[in-house]
Amino acid sequence: QAELHQQQLMQADKMATLGILVSGVAHEINNPNNYILLNGKILTKVWNDVLPILDVHHQQSGDFLMAGMPFSRAREKIAQLIYGISEGAMRIQKIVNSLKDFARQDKGDMNQEVAINVVLESAIVIVHNLVKKSTGHFKVNYGDGLPLVRGNIQQIEQVIINLITNACQALENPSQKLTITTRYRRRRNEVLLIVADEGVGIAPENMSRIMDPFFTTRRDTSGTGLGLSISYRIVKDHKGELTYDSRLGEGTTVVLSLPGIKTPKETRILRPV
């Protein structure tokens, strides 16, 4: 028992320093990526300036080699490569920014106006690779006209990341589905975020303990048992609710509900997933 308690304290300390480590790594990635972003923009301008000259030469003198391939083929290929550099760098930038937001120890401001769809989109960027490895059937249904909620953006994002991560870890093979839905429950003026998976489900005897700190059924695979307890505390601090409906062997549905603060006006995010 004493050894387990010591392990729990050590794990809690690791979790406390995780934000600092992630923030540092994000900073180290961001610096060289800024060079790539800048150079990608310059390359785009250079190519756009040079292309008309090359087109004239091609019309007058016929095809010629560029980068080891005929210009007629390289013309499109090089443009795609330059575009790919810029797009890749912008994706890195978005991931880094999301990581920095997630790692930021900002617990003071609970009065931010939060658009749940925007926070969900940011959370999905962070867990994109985990989702991709876990399921071939991932779907996000962004609700229209959602009101804003009041709270802390980083904390709400942390809850969403924890819920998606748990859902992914519950999936046993890529054929099982993972669906996330946001919608408005008008009669209670609540914004809902629903995470439904077709994973292993939760045993009935464990349902009452899933919110307990350090409780985990995945200790042999580095489960900390902290994710849900942290999420539960955050949701309570936001005057919301976190409810579970699970059947062993069939899957789990988690509903995060937060009180709306304004007339529905949030627009749907049209983003492929």
C-alpha positions as CSV (number, residue, x, y, z in Angstrom):
1,Q,0.0,0.0,0.0
2,A,2.8,2.4,0.9
3,E,4.6,1.6,-2.4
4,L,1.4,2.2,-4.4
5,H,0.9,5.6,-2.6
6,Q,4.5,6.5,-3.4
7,Q,3.9,5.6,-7.1
8,Q,0.8,7.8,-7.1
9,L,2.7,10.8,-5.6
10,M,5.4,10.4,-8.2
11,Q,2.9,10.2,-11.0
12,A,1.1,13.3,-9.7
13,D,4.5,15.1,-9.7
14,K,5.1,14.0,-13.3
15,M,1.7,15.3,-14.3
16,A,2.4,18.6,-12.6
17,T,5.6,19.1,-14.7
18,L,4.1,17.9,-17.9
19,G,2.9,21.3,-18.8
20,I,6.4,22.8,-18.4
21,L,8.0,20.1,-20.6
22,V,5.4,20.4,-23.3
23,S,5.7,24.1,-23.4
24,G,9.5,23.9,-23.7
25,V,9.3,21.3,-26.5
26,A,6.7,23.4,-28.3
27,H,9.0,26.4,-28.2
28,E,11.9,24.5,-29.6
29,I,9.8,23.2,-32.5
30,N,8.2,26.6,-33.2
31,N,11.5,28.4,-33.7
32,P,12.8,26.4,-36.7
33,N,9.3,26.1,-38.0
34,N,9.0,29.8,-38.3
35,Y,12.0,29.7,-40.7
36,I,10.1,27.1,-42.8
37,L,7.0,29.3,-42.9
38,L,8.9,32.4,-43.9
39,N,11.0,30.6,-46.5
40,G,7.9,28.8,-47.9
41,K,6.2,32.2,-48.5
42,I,9.4,33.5,-50.2
43,L,9.6,30.4,-52.4
44,T,6.0,30.9,-53.4
45,K,6.7,34.4,-54.5
46,V,9.8,33.4,-56.3
47,W,8.1,30.6,-58.2
48,N,5.2,32.9,-59.2
49,D,7.7,35.5,-60.5
50,V,9.8,32.9,-62.4
51,L,7.0,30.8,-63.9
52,P,5.9,33.3,-66.6
53,I,9.5,33.5,-67.8
54,L,9.8,29.7,-67.9
55,D,6.5,29.4,-69.7
56,V,7.7,31.7,-72.4
57,H,11.0,29.8,-72.8
58,H,9.0,26.5,-73.0
59,Q,6.8,27.9,-75.7
60,Q,9.7,29.2,-77.8
61,S,12.2,26.4,-77.3
62,G,10.2,23.3,-76.4
63,D,10.5,21.1,-73.3
64,F,13.6,21.2,-71.1
65,L,14.7,19.5,-68.0
66,M,14.1,21.0,-64.5
67,A,15.0,19.1,-61.3
68,G,15.6,16.0,-63.4
69,M,12.2,16.0,-65.1
70,P,10.6,17.7,-68.1
71,F,9.4,21.2,-67.4
72,S,5.9,20.3,-68.6
73,R,5.7,17.9,-65.7
74,A,7.9,19.8,-63.2
75,R,5.7,22.9,-63.7
76,E,2.9,21.4,-61.7
77,K,5.0,19.2,-59.5
78,I,7.2,22.0,-58.1
79,A,4.2,24.2,-57.4
80,Q,2.7,21.3,-55.4
81,L,6.0,20.8,-53.5
82,I,6.2,24.4,-52.5
83,Y,2.5,24.4,-51.4
84,G,3.2,21.3,-49.4
85,I,6.0,22.9,-47.5
86,S,3.9,25.9,-46.5
87,E,0.9,23.7,-45.7
88,G,3.0,21.3,-43.6
89,A,4.6,24.2,-41.7
90,M,1.2,25.8,-41.0
91,R,0.0,22.5,-39.6
92,I,3.0,22.2,-37.4
93,Q,2.3,25.8,-36.2
94,K,-1.3,24.9,-35.4
95,I,-0.2,21.8,-33.5
96,V,2.4,23.7,-31.5
97,N,0.0,26.5,-30.7
98,S,-2.6,23.9,-29.5
99,L,0.1,22.2,-27.3
100,K,1.1,25.6,-25.8
101,D,-2.5,26.4,-25.0
102,F,-2.9,23.0,-23.4
103,A,0.2,23.3,-21.4
104,R,-0.4,26.8,-20.2
105,Q,-1.0,26.8,-16.4
106,D,-3.8,29.4,-16.7
107,K,-6.3,28.7,-13.9
108,G,-7.1,32.3,-12.9
109,D,-9.4,33.5,-15.7
110,M,-12.8,31.6,-15.5
111,N,-14.6,34.4,-17.3
112,Q,-13.6,33.7,-20.8
113,E,-16.3,33.4,-23.4
114,V,-15.8,29.9,-24.9
115,A,-17.0,28.6,-28.2
116,I,-17.2,24.8,-27.7
117,N,-16.8,24.0,-31.4
118,V,-13.6,26.0,-31.6
119,V,-12.1,24.4,-28.5
120,L,-13.1,20.9,-29.9
121,E,-11.4,21.6,-33.2
122,S,-8.2,22.6,-31.3
123,A,-8.4,19.5,-29.1
124,I,-8.7,17.3,-32.2
125,V,-5.5,18.7,-33.6
126,I,-3.7,17.6,-30.5
127,V,-5.1,14.0,-30.5
128,H,-5.2,13.6,-34.3
129,N,-2.5,10.9,-34.5
130,L,-4.0,8.9,-31.6
131,V,-7.4,9.0,-33.2
132,K,-6.0,8.0,-36.6
133,K,-4.2,5.0,-35.0
134,S,-7.2,4.0,-33.0
135,T,-10.1,4.0,-35.5
136,G,-10.9,4.2,-39.2
137,H,-14.4,5.4,-38.4
138,F,-14.0,8.9,-36.7
139,K,-16.8,11.4,-37.2
140,V,-17.4,14.8,-35.7
141,N,-20.8,16.5,-35.8
142,Y,-20.5,20.2,-35.1
143,G,-23.8,21.7,-33.9
144,D,-25.1,24.9,-35.4
145,G,-26.1,28.0,-33.4
146,L,-24.5,26.9,-30.1
147,P,-24.4,29.6,-27.4
148,L,-21.1,30.4,-25.8
149,V,-20.1,29.1,-22.4
150,R,-18.2,30.8,-19.7
151,G,-15.0,29.4,-18.2
152,N,-11.4,28.7,-18.9
153,I,-10.5,27.7,-22.5
154,Q,-7.4,25.7,-21.6
155,Q,-9.3,23.7,-18.9
156,I,-12.2,22.9,-21.1
157,E,-9.8,21.8,-23.8
158,Q,-8.0,19.6,-21.3
159,V,-11.4,17.9,-20.5
160,I,-12.1,17.3,-24.1
161,I,-8.7,15.8,-24.8
162,N,-9.0,13.5,-21.8
163,L,-12.4,12.3,-23.0
164,I,-11.2,11.6,-26.6
165,T,-8.1,9.9,-25.3
166,N,-10.1,7.6,-23.1
167,A,-12.4,6.8,-25.9
168,C,-9.5,5.9,-28.2
169,Q,-7.9,3.7,-25.6
170,A,-11.2,1.8,-25.2
171,L,-11.2,0.9,-28.9
172,E,-9.9,-2.6,-29.6
173,N,-9.6,-2.4,-33.4
174,P,-9.9,0.2,-36.1
175,S,-13.3,-1.0,-37.2
176,Q,-14.9,0.3,-34.1
177,K,-16.5,3.8,-34.3
178,L,-15.7,7.0,-32.4
179,T,-18.2,9.8,-32.8
180,I,-18.2,13.3,-31.3
181,T,-21.2,15.5,-31.4
182,T,-21.9,19.0,-30.1
183,R,-25.5,20.3,-29.7
184,Y,-27.7,22.7,-27.7
185,R,-30.2,21.5,-25.1
186,R,-32.6,24.4,-25.2
187,R,-34.9,23.5,-22.3
188,R,-31.9,23.6,-19.9
189,N,-29.8,26.2,-21.8
190,E,-26.9,23.8,-22.0
191,V,-24.2,23.2,-24.5
192,L,-23.5,19.4,-24.9
193,L,-20.4,17.7,-26.1
194,I,-21.0,13.9,-26.6
195,V,-18.2,11.4,-27.1
196,A,-19.5,8.0,-28.1
197,D,-17.2,5.0,-28.7
198,E,-17.8,1.3,-29.5
199,G,-15.0,0.2,-27.3
200,V,-14.7,-2.3,-24.4
201,G,-17.1,-0.5,-22.1
202,I,-16.9,-0.1,-18.3
203,A,-17.7,-2.9,-15.9
204,P,-20.7,-2.1,-13.7
205,E,-18.6,-2.6,-10.5
206,N,-16.2,0.1,-11.8
207,M,-18.7,2.8,-12.7
208,S,-18.8,4.3,-9.2
209,R,-15.0,4.6,-9.1
210,I,-14.1,6.0,-12.5
211,M,-13.9,9.6,-11.2
212,D,-11.7,8.6,-8.2
213,P,-8.2,9.9,-8.3
214,F,-5.6,7.3,-9.4
215,F,-8.3,4.7,-10.2
216,T,-7.4,3.0,-13.5
217,T,-7.9,-0.4,-15.2
218,R,-4.9,0.3,-17.4
219,R,-2.1,0.5,-14.8
220,D,-0.1,-2.1,-16.8
221,T,-0.2,0.2,-19.8
222,S,0.8,3.4,-18.0
223,G,-2.7,4.5,-17.1
224,T,-2.4,7.3,-14.5
225,G,-6.0,7.3,-13.2
226,L,-5.9,11.0,-13.1
227,G,-7.5,12.1,-16.3
228,L,-11.2,11.6,-15.4
229,S,-10.8,12.9,-11.8
230,I,-9.1,16.1,-13.1
231,S,-11.8,16.4,-15.8
232,Y,-14.6,15.9,-13.2
233,R,-13.1,18.7,-11.0
234,I,-12.8,21.0,-13.9
235,V,-16.4,20.4,-15.1
236,K,-17.7,21.1,-11.6
237,D,-15.7,24.3,-11.4
238,H,-17.5,25.3,-14.6
239,K,-20.9,24.5,-13.0
240,G,-21.3,21.7,-15.6
241,E,-21.9,18.0,-15.5
242,L,-20.1,14.9,-16.8
243,T,-22.2,11.8,-17.2
244,Y,-21.5,8.3,-18.4
245,D,-23.6,5.6,-20.0
246,S,-21.6,2.4,-20.6
247,R,-22.2,-1.2,-21.4
248,L,-19.5,-3.8,-21.1
249,G,-18.4,-5.0,-24.5
250,E,-20.6,-2.5,-26.3
251,G,-19.1,0.9,-25.7
252,T,-19.4,4.1,-23.7
253,T,-21.1,7.5,-24.2
254,V,-19.9,10.5,-22.2
255,V,-21.9,13.7,-22.1
256,L,-20.2,16.9,-21.1
257,S,-22.8,19.6,-20.4
258,L,-22.0,23.3,-19.7
259,P,-24.4,26.2,-19.1
260,G,-24.9,28.5,-22.0
261,I,-24.4,32.3,-21.4
262,K,-25.6,33.9,-24.6
263,T,-28.2,33.6,-27.3
264,P,-27.2,30.9,-29.7
265,K,-24.9,32.4,-32.3
266,E,-21.8,30.3,-32.7
267,T,-21.3,29.2,-36.3
268,R,-20.5,25.8,-37.4
269,I,-16.9,25.1,-38.3
270,L,-16.6,23.5,-41.7
271,R,-13.5,21.4,-41.3
272,P,-12.7,18.0,-42.7
273,V,-11.7,15.4,-40.1
